[in-house]
Amino acid sequence: MFDTSRVLYSYNDVAVKPAKISEICHRAECNPFTEDGHLPIFTAPMDTVVNEKNYDIFDNNKIIPIIPRNLSLETRINYAINGKWAAFSLGEFVEEFTEEAKYDGGIKALIDIANGHMTCLYEAVREAKKIYGNGITIMVGNIANPNTYEDVWKSGADFVRISVGTGAGCITSSNTAIHYPMASLIDDMKMVKEHIKKEYGLTEEKMPKIIADGGIRNYSDVIKALALGADYVMVGGLFAAFLESASPIINSEYFKGYELSEAKFYDNKIVIGNTTIHEPVLKNFYGMASKRGQLSINGEVTKTAEGVEKTVTVKYKISDWVKNMEHYLRSAMSYTNSSTLEDLKNNSTVIVVSEGTKNSVNK
């Protein structure tokens, strides 16, 4: 079947239209935080982004971190059963959370697999929910078909990561042809979600939260995703370029004698005290399905790589980026007459500004 009924759009193709008039007189009236005090942003579960050393740094800066799969299973379980997000393979999840009640509850587990369309994934979620009920919070994904949201909801999953192939470290779409442009995917999935709510008379709290995962290049993309209907956004490559990211500095020998924690960044220049350093801080970033990522998780390359490895230039400290993100999000909310994130998600008008799908796949 060849579906030519409509054009689909990526972030590049859309913009957020301001409201005709806004009752908000100052951006300080807008609340850009979730109920638990975080921005609606997750870190991707990538070992060039998050580890045990910087988990609390992300958390304290109002970004929700997820421990990646390269850490030991014991370490990840310890995080998960203490109410902190940790990633597991499907096999690990089945063994730890679906066979018997090993833990007391308060569990947060991401089933971190590339193909979120598999029946066995949702069977595992159902089994875990039978055992733990609300004592386990489950995130699934990744999916790139809006109608799969119904299966996510029926399984009892709490969060769903959406998109295939849009991440900066991912080459799945450009090699397998599997893809759904991100802006349209969020919008279409929100429509499926709203249809289910209406048909079954459900409240928002009963619905799996939509996480727009991949392709976030800047503050604007985060805001577009939320305005389109995502509950949260997940970020990987952009966060790998933080000074405090889990990836070590490649050219660290150049900065010996300097305390980088005191660094400030201006126009890609580093200022430490009264000294301006023109050498960029470089870090390594790779997708978890790349050869390097597979080695990190499994100790060997187990399949054809669907991710890339690249060098990134550090441009921000976490605290600086978060401060900017908070201010830009508050500003966007004031333009759209949105005092809460729920208002932004439900009341924003997103318009098409280009022909569609030009730059929606990483190559």
PASEZA-725055 format. One record per residue (C-alpha): y, z, x; residue number from 1. Coordinates in nm, 2 decimals, decimal comma, m for minus. Example, Ala and Ser with C-alpha at 12.3 -4.5 7.8 and 13.67 -1.06 7.14 Angstrom:
((m0,45 0,78 1,23) 1);
((m0,11 0,71 1,37) 2);
END
This chain:
((0,00 0,00 0,00) 1);
((0,35 m0,09 0,13) 2);
((0,62 0,13 m0,03) 3);
((0,95 m0,06 m0,02) 4);
((1,10 0,13 m0,32) 5);
((1,37 0,31 m0,12) 6);
((1,53 0,37 0,21) 7);
((1,47 0,70 0,39) 8);
((1,72 0,88 0,60) 9);
((1,74 1,09 0,92) 10);
((2,01 1,35 1,02) 11);
((2,21 1,07 1,18) 12);
((2,24 0,89 0,85) 13);
((2,40 1,17 0,64) 14);
((2,69 1,41 0,62) 15);
((2,79 1,70 0,40) 16);
((3,06 1,64 0,15) 17);
((3,32 1,92 0,09) 18);
((3,35 2,06 m0,25) 19);
((3,64 1,93 m0,47) 20);
((3,80 2,28 m0,44) 21);
((3,68 2,59 m0,28) 22);
((3,74 2,94 m0,41) 23);
((3,67 3,08 m0,06) 24);
((4,00 3,17 0,11) 25);
((3,86 3,26 0,45) 26);
((3,53 3,18 0,63) 27);
((3,48 3,56 0,68) 28);
((3,39 3,57 0,31) 29);
((3,08 3,36 0,38) 30);
((2,75 3,53 0,47) 31);
((2,55 3,31 0,71) 32);
((2,27 3,56 0,75) 33);
((1,93 3,62 0,58) 34);
((1,84 3,94 0,42) 35);
((1,71 4,08 0,75) 36);
((2,03 4,01 0,93) 37);
((1,92 3,69 1,12) 38);
((2,06 3,35 1,11) 39);
((1,82 3,12 0,92) 40);
((1,68 2,99 1,25) 41);
((1,34 3,02 1,42) 42);
((1,26 2,94 1,78) 43);
((0,98 2,69 1,82) 44);
((0,66 2,85 1,95) 45);
((0,70 2,69 2,29) 46);
((0,65 2,85 2,63) 47);
((0,96 2,69 2,77) 48);
((1,16 2,87 2,50) 49);
((1,00 3,21 2,43) 50);
((0,80 3,47 2,62) 51);
((0,76 3,85 2,63) 52);
((1,07 3,89 2,85) 53);
((1,32 3,72 2,63) 54);
((1,17 3,78 2,28) 55);
((1,41 4,07 2,22) 56);
((1,70 3,88 2,36) 57);
((1,66 3,61 2,09) 58);
((1,59 3,87 1,82) 59);
((1,89 4,08 1,92) 60);
((2,11 3,76 1,90) 61);
((2,00 3,70 1,54) 62);
((1,75 3,42 1,61) 63);
((1,39 3,47 1,49) 64);
((1,15 3,43 1,78) 65);
((0,79 3,32 1,77) 66);
((0,55 3,41 2,05) 67);
((0,37 3,09 2,17) 68);
((0,00 3,03 2,21) 69);
((0,00 3,03 2,59) 70);
((0,00 3,41 2,60) 71);
((m0,33 3,60 2,57) 72);
((m0,48 3,65 2,22) 73);
((m0,46 4,02 2,26) 74);
((m0,09 4,00 2,33) 75);
((m0,02 3,78 2,03) 76);
((m0,23 3,99 1,80) 77);
((m0,03 4,29 1,91) 78);
((0,30 4,12 1,82) 79);
((0,16 3,99 1,49) 80);
((0,03 4,32 1,36) 81);
((0,36 4,49 1,45) 82);
((0,56 4,25 1,22) 83);
((0,67 4,01 1,49) 84);
((0,59 3,64 1,47) 85);
((0,31 3,50 1,69) 86);
((0,13 3,17 1,70) 87);
((m0,24 3,11 1,67) 88);
((m0,47 2,82 1,67) 89);
((m0,66 2,76 1,34) 90);
((m0,98 2,88 1,50) 91);
((m0,81 3,20 1,62) 92);
((m0,66 3,26 1,28) 93);
((m0,99 3,22 1,10) 94);
((m1,17 3,46 1,34) 95);
((m0,90 3,73 1,34) 96);
((m0,77 3,72 0,98) 97);
((m1,02 3,57 0,74) 98);
((m1,36 3,73 0,81) 99);
((m1,28 4,10 0,75) 100);
((m0,98 4,34 0,73) 101);
((m0,94 4,42 1,09) 102);
((m0,58 4,53 1,07) 103);
((m0,36 4,75 0,85) 104);
((m0,11 4,49 0,73) 105);
((0,25 4,39 0,81) 106);
((0,11 4,08 0,99) 107);
((0,32 3,78 1,07) 108);
((0,11 3,48 1,18) 109);
((0,19 3,11 1,24) 110);
((m0,11 2,88 1,23) 111);
((0,02 2,65 1,50) 112);
((m0,14 2,31 1,46) 113);
((m0,01 1,96 1,47) 114);
((m0,16 1,83 1,14) 115);
((m0,07 2,04 0,85) 116);
((m0,24 1,82 0,59) 117);
((m0,60 1,94 0,65) 118);
((m0,80 2,11 0,37) 119);
((m0,95 2,36 0,62) 120);
((m0,60 2,49 0,69) 121);
((m0,53 2,59 0,33) 122);
((m0,88 2,73 0,29) 123);
((m0,81 2,96 0,58) 124);
((m0,48 3,07 0,43) 125);
((m0,65 3,15 0,09) 126);
((m0,92 3,36 0,26) 127);
((m0,66 3,56 0,46) 128);
((m0,46 3,62 0,15) 129);
((m0,77 3,74 m0,04) 130);
((m0,82 4,00 0,23) 131);
((m0,46 4,11 0,31) 132);
((m0,26 4,00 0,01) 133);
((0,11 4,06 0,08) 134);
((0,00 4,25 0,40) 135);
((0,00 3,91 0,58) 136);
((0,29 3,66 0,60) 137);
((0,17 3,32 0,69) 138);
((0,35 3,01 0,83) 139);
((0,18 2,67 0,82) 140);
((0,26 2,32 0,92) 141);
((0,34 2,07 1,03) 142);
((0,36 1,84 0,73) 143);
((0,54 1,51 0,67) 144);
((0,45 1,43 0,31) 145);
((0,67 1,60 0,05) 146);
((0,38 1,63 m0,20) 147);
((0,18 1,85 0,04) 148);
((0,42 2,13 m0,05) 149);
((0,21 2,18 m0,37) 150);
((m0,10 2,25 m0,16) 151);
((0,11 2,49 0,06) 152);
((0,22 2,68 m0,25) 153);
((m0,13 2,69 m0,41) 154);
((m0,28 2,83 m0,09) 155);
((m0,04 3,12 m0,09) 156);
((0,13 3,04 0,24) 157);
((0,48 3,19 0,28) 158);
((0,65 2,94 0,51) 159);
((0,59 2,58 0,59) 160);
((0,72 2,38 0,89) 161);
((0,80 2,03 0,80) 162);
((0,82 1,70 1,00) 163);
((0,59 1,51 1,24) 164);
((0,73 1,35 1,55) 165);
((1,10 1,44 1,53) 166);
((1,10 1,71 1,80) 167);
((1,26 1,65 2,14) 168);
((0,92 1,71 2,32) 169);
((0,71 1,51 2,07) 170);
((0,59 1,15 2,09) 171);
((0,35 1,16 1,80) 172);
((0,54 0,93 1,57) 173);
((0,62 0,67 1,84) 174);
((0,25 0,65 1,93) 175);
((0,06 0,72 1,60) 176);
((0,31 0,57 1,35) 177);
((0,30 0,89 1,14) 178);
((0,65 0,98 1,03) 179);
((0,89 1,07 0,75) 180);
((1,26 1,07 0,83) 181);
((1,39 1,42 0,83) 182);
((1,68 1,42 0,60) 183);
((1,48 1,25 0,32) 184);
((1,18 1,48 0,39) 185);
((1,38 1,79 0,33) 186);
((1,54 1,65 0,02) 187);
((1,22 1,52 m0,13) 188);
((1,03 1,84 m0,05) 189);
((1,30 2,04 m0,22) 190);
((1,26 1,83 m0,53) 191);
((0,88 1,90 m0,53) 192);
((0,96 2,27 m0,49) 193);
((1,20 2,27 m0,78) 194);
((0,96 2,08 m1,00) 195);
((0,69 2,34 m0,94) 196);
((0,93 2,62 m1,01) 197);
((1,04 2,47 m1,34) 198);
((0,69 2,37 m1,45) 199);
((0,54 2,71 m1,39) 200);
((0,85 2,93 m1,46) 201);
((0,86 3,07 m1,11) 202);
((1,14 3,24 m0,92) 203);
((1,26 3,13 m0,57) 204);
((1,09 3,44 m0,42) 205);
((0,75 3,30 m0,53) 206);
((0,79 2,98 m0,34) 207);
((0,70 2,90 0,03) 208);
((1,01 2,88 0,24) 209);
((1,08 2,54 0,39) 210);
((1,15 2,53 0,77) 211);
((1,30 2,21 0,90) 212);
((1,12 2,18 1,24) 213);
((1,23 1,93 1,50) 214);
((1,51 1,69 1,58) 215);
((1,79 1,95 1,60) 216);
((2,03 1,83 1,86) 217);
((2,35 2,03 1,77) 218);
((2,51 2,27 1,53) 219);
((2,58 1,99 1,28) 220);
((2,20 1,91 1,24) 221);
((2,13 2,28 1,16) 222);
((2,40 2,27 0,88) 223);
((2,27 1,94 0,75) 224);
((1,92 2,07 0,72) 225);
((2,03 2,38 0,53) 226);
((2,26 2,18 0,30) 227);
((1,97 1,94 0,22) 228);
((1,76 2,23 0,10) 229);
((1,58 2,38 0,40) 230);
((1,55 2,76 0,39) 231);
((1,53 2,78 0,77) 232);
((1,56 2,56 1,07) 233);
((1,33 2,56 1,38) 234);
((1,46 2,47 1,72) 235);
((1,28 2,40 2,05) 236);
((1,44 2,16 2,31) 237);
((1,79 2,28 2,25) 238);
((1,69 2,64 2,31) 239);
((1,49 2,55 2,62) 240);
((1,84 2,47 2,77) 241);
((1,96 2,82 2,72) 242);
((2,02 3,02 3,04) 243);
((1,78 3,29 2,91) 244);
((1,50 3,05 2,80) 245);
((1,15 3,11 2,92) 246);
((1,15 2,81 3,14) 247);
((1,23 2,90 3,51) 248);
((1,53 2,74 3,68) 249);
((1,41 2,44 3,88) 250);
((1,70 2,45 4,14) 251);
((1,72 2,82 4,17) 252);
((1,77 2,82 4,55) 253);
((2,12 2,68 4,49) 254);
((2,22 3,00 4,31) 255);
((2,10 3,26 4,55) 256);
((2,35 3,53 4,59) 257);
((2,50 3,48 4,24) 258);
((2,42 3,69 3,93) 259);
((2,36 3,42 3,67) 260);
((2,35 3,68 3,39) 261);
((2,73 3,70 3,44) 262);
((2,78 3,32 3,43) 263);
((3,01 3,15 3,18) 264);
((2,98 2,78 3,09) 265);
((3,28 2,55 3,05) 266);
((3,24 2,17 3,02) 267);
((2,90 2,18 3,19) 268);
((3,05 2,38 3,48) 269);
((2,94 2,73 3,57) 270);
((3,19 3,00 3,64) 271);
((3,07 3,33 3,80) 272);
((3,36 3,57 3,86) 273);
((3,63 3,36 4,02) 274);
((3,38 3,10 4,15) 275);
((3,33 2,76 3,99) 276);
((2,99 2,61 4,07) 277);
((2,96 2,24 4,01) 278);
((2,58 2,22 4,05) 279);
((2,41 2,22 3,71) 280);
((2,14 2,47 3,63) 281);
((1,83 2,28 3,56) 282);
((1,52 2,38 3,37) 283);
((1,19 2,22 3,26) 284);
((1,10 2,14 2,90) 285);
((0,79 2,00 2,75) 286);
((0,62 1,96 2,42) 287);
((0,31 2,18 2,36) 288);
((0,10 1,87 2,30) 289);
((0,20 1,72 2,64) 290);
((m0,03 1,74 2,93) 291);
((0,17 2,03 3,07) 292);
((0,16 2,21 2,74) 293);
((m0,21 2,17 2,70) 294);
((m0,27 2,31 3,05) 295);
((m0,05 2,60 2,96) 296);
((m0,25 2,68 2,65) 297);
((m0,61 2,57 2,74) 298);
((m0,61 2,55 3,11) 299);
((m0,71 2,19 3,09) 300);
((m0,60 1,86 2,92) 301);
((m0,82 1,83 2,62) 302);
((m0,67 1,52 2,44) 303);
((m0,43 1,23 2,48) 304);
((m0,08 1,37 2,52) 305);
((0,15 1,36 2,22) 306);
((0,44 1,53 2,40) 307);
((0,67 1,47 2,69) 308);
((0,80 1,67 2,99) 309);
((1,16 1,64 3,09) 310);
((1,44 1,82 3,28) 311);
((1,72 1,97 3,08) 312);
((2,06 2,10 3,19) 313);
((2,16 2,45 3,09) 314);
((2,48 2,45 2,88) 315);
((2,48 2,78 2,70) 316);
((2,39 3,14 2,71) 317);
((2,22 3,25 2,39) 318);
((2,50 3,48 2,28) 319);
((2,76 3,20 2,32) 320);
((2,55 2,95 2,12) 321);
((2,49 3,20 1,85) 322);
((2,85 3,29 1,82) 323);
((2,94 2,92 1,78) 324);
((2,66 2,86 1,54) 325);
((2,77 3,15 1,32) 326);
((3,13 3,03 1,31) 327);
((3,05 2,67 1,25) 328);
((2,81 2,77 0,97) 329);
((3,07 3,00 0,81) 330);
((3,32 2,71 0,83) 331);
((3,08 2,46 0,66) 332);
((3,01 2,72 0,39) 333);
((3,38 2,76 0,32) 334);
((3,42 2,38 0,29) 335);
((3,13 2,36 0,04) 336);
((3,24 2,67 m0,17) 337);
((2,92 2,85 m0,06) 338);
((2,95 3,23 m0,01) 339);
((2,57 3,26 0,06) 340);
((2,30 3,05 0,22) 341);
((2,15 3,01 m0,12) 342);
((2,47 2,86 m0,24) 343);
((2,48 2,62 0,06) 344);
((2,12 2,51 m0,01) 345);
((2,17 2,46 m0,38) 346);
((2,53 2,35 m0,43) 347);
((2,60 2,12 m0,14) 348);
((2,63 1,74 m0,18) 349);
((2,49 1,54 0,11) 350);
((2,61 1,18 0,14) 351);
((2,47 0,87 0,32) 352);
((2,69 0,74 0,59) 353);
((2,47 0,48 0,75) 354);
((2,18 0,24 0,66) 355);
((1,90 0,48 0,74) 356);
((1,61 0,56 0,98) 357);
((1,77 0,41 1,30) 358);
((1,73 0,71 1,52) 359);
((1,48 0,92 1,34) 360);
((1,19 0,89 1,59) 361);
((1,18 1,02 1,94) 362);
((1,06 0,76 2,19) 363);
END
